Amino acid sequence: ERLWDTIMNLNLKGVYFMSQAAARVMKKQGSGKIINIASIDGVNPEPFVSVYSVSKAGVRHISRAFAMELASSNIQVNTILPGPISTKMMNSHWAHLPPEEAKKQKDELCKHLPTCRIGEPDEIAGAAIYLASEASNYTTGAEIVIDGGLLLGTHLS
């Protein structure tokens, strides 16, 4: 239960209340952009990370609900759904494995990624820059998937 509460508080409750707080300020200023980060695990859950997957699915739904609620206030709400990205969390996973197991897991991941590589944080930043810019003024309730093609029909097993 502690794991559930920790993950839900960070990934779901945090997004919900931060979005509400941001929306209050944005309504006063007459416009705004809210960009939430979910995950492809919120689309297709992976084994043994069900709580994480549920929390990220919730972020997707919260974002779409806020997009509908806030559109009349000229506030756009969109979501970025990263796939495998070279982050501290992912890199610490590989670091805790014996080198041969880490290589095996990376090779297996590559089989499911059409790009056969893990993404970089800068590749997420580009989507956020677009969503924060005036170029996205007519974009709300959208999800931008940045996953190296993982959701194209192949799934981790």
Buried (B, 14 or more C-beta within 10 A) or exposed (E): EEEEEEBBEEBBBEBBEEBEEBBEEBBEEEEBBBBBBBBBBBBBBBEEBEBBBBBBBBBBEBBBBBBEEBEEEBBBBBBBBBBBBBBEEEEEEBEEEEEEEBEEEBEEBBEBBEEEEBBEEEEBEEBBEBBBEEEBEEBBBBBBBBBBBBBEEEEBE
